[in-house]
Amino acid sequence: IFGTLLLSESVEYYIGDVQRRLLLPETPILPHLGTQYIQLIQSDELVSLYTAGVWDGIDLRALNTLQNTVRMRFTKSLGYRFGADSYTALSDPIAVIDLDLESQAAVTVHPAVTAQIHTTGRVDAILAFWAVWPDARKRDCLTTQPGSTSLARDLAWGQALQFQYLS
């Protein structure tokens, strides 16, 4: 019951409800843990998909000021397999939400995060992906992180992108 974003299908409510009403206290929940990550990225291919340029001699670049830079877009809804294009990760993945499905579906939100930039570049988008693990050892990860995913996972979940305004 995961969506493109870790909590977009309300997994915490469904699992919490099932634990309270239907399961014995010792019943294990799989996966046990999950984390929603964001990462700052640069991608010329991505920019070419969401910005206006010059078309047939008409300069349309002023339309870029109308871009929606607040809403996250899901790659599968765009018909776009993000991991198939090249991009530069400007930061390490940043945990923004932790989920413990075994503890009454406890959700921990990191309200303020800091990105440690490790390379120079232009921030074109914020990439969002998740990872889940069967136990606290955090082995056997299932993730939607580009480069660690598969075609099937990209078609089922994909990633989310929040585009940044480019002047």
Secondary structure by P-SEA (a helix, b strand, c coil): cccccccccaaaaaaaaaaaccccccccccccbbbbbbbbbccaaaaaacccccccccccccccccccccbbbbccccccccccbbbbccccccccbbbbccccbbbbbccbbbbbccccccccbbbbbbccccccccccccccccccccaaaaaaccccccccccc
